[in-house]
Amino acid sequence: MKSSPARHEKPRPAGPTRSIRIGAEPDEIYEFLSEKKNLRRWWFRPALPLDDAESERWHFQRDPSSLSIDVRWGGSGRWRHVRVAVEPEEGGARVAIVAHPVPGCVAGCLERESIRSARDLRRLRRAVEDRADLIDSENYWI
């Protein structure tokens, strides 16, 4: 007889997903996303400064095989978790942010995270596309 996994080991369903199309190569987008130093250019949470991104309040995990990153932050039983994934699409890529439910996520936290994720995606698109324009321009000086 097969035993069922412990309750805390059951996979949690994904929460709300937001996505945006970016006119750049998937590998270029993932390279930008996977650099922790770029996080402050596109990801913003007002109550959580990125200056202490090396502290235990932050977990930043890359998965090059799936072109995704996981960002977890918080403390004292109030953790948040989002996964950012890049999918190839004709003429560029689609980037999606999924807010994952975690213990301590009070009513409405996933919806708020989804709204923030939509803003993050717009900032990400600007950061990646502006960077591509700069690198490809004749006025780019090293």
N, C-alpha and C positions, 0 to 999 in steps of 0.2 A: 504494500500500500504506500502510495506516495504521500509524503508529508508536505503540508503547506508551509510556505515561508512565514516567519514571524511577522506580526503586523507592521512593524516599523521597516521591514525590508520590502514590502509591496511597492511596486513602482507607482508613483503618483501621476495622475493624468496631467498633461500639459495645460497650462492656463491660456489666457488670451494671447494671440499672435498678431503682431504688426509687421508689415513688410513694405519695402520700397525698392524700386528699380534704380540701379546706379549704372551709368554709362562708362564702366571701366571693366577691365578683365578680372575674373574671379580671383585669380592668384594675387593680383595687385591689391584688391580690396582686402583679402585675407592677410596679406603681409602688413598692411596698415593696421587692421584690427588686432592682430596678434602681438603687436608691440605695446606693452603696458604703458609706455611713456605717452602714447597717442590717446589713451583713454580720456584724458582731460580735454582733448580737442573735440570730442563728440558725445561724451557721456556725462550727464550732470544730475546729481542728487543734492538738493540744497542743504540738507541736514548732515551730509557726510562729505567732509573735505577729502579731496584726492591727495592732499599733501602727505597723509599717513597711509598711502596705498601699500606700503610694505608691512604694515602692522598686521596683527592677527585678526583684525576686523575685516580683512580683504582676502579673497581667494580668487585668483585669476588663472584659469586653466585652459591651455591651448590643445586643440585636437586637429592637427594638420590633415589627417586622413579623411576627416569629414568637413574640413574648412569651417570649423566652428570654434567658438570660445565660450567658456562658462564664467560668469562673474557672480560671486556670492559675497555678500557684505552684511554687516550687522553685528549683533552681540546681545548678550543677556536674553536669549530665547526669542529674539526678534530678527531672524535672518531673512534675507531676500535672495532670490536666485533667478537669473535670466540666462538664457542661451542665445547667442548670436550666431547665425549660420548663413553661409554664402552659397547660393545655388547658381550655376551657370544659366544664362538666358541669352537669347539671340541679341547681339549688340551690347552685351554687358552682363550684368548679374542681378539677381534678386537677393536682397539681404533681409532676413527675418529675425525679429527678436521675440522670443517666447518667454513669458513670465511663468515660472514654475511655482506651484503652491508649496509652501514649507510650513512646518509647525510654527505656530505663533503668528501666522498671517491672519490678521483680524479681518472681519467683513469689510469688503471694499478695497483691500490692499492690492489685489490683482488688477482691478479696474484702474486704480490710480497708476499702477506700474505700467499698464498698457498705454495710458495717455502719455506718460513720461517717455515711453519707448518710441512713440510716434515722433515726438520732438527730437529724441536722440537720433533717429533714422534720418531726419531732415538735416541735422547737423553733420552726421556722418557723410551723407551724399555731398554736401557742400565741401567738406574737408577733403574727401577723396577726389572729387572732380576738380576742385581748385588746385590741388596738388598736381594732378595730371596735366592741367592746362599750363601750370608753371613749368613743369619739367619738359613739356613738349614745345614750349614757346621759344622763339628765336631770341627773346630778351632774357633768357635764364642765364645768369652768370654764376660760375662756381668760384 
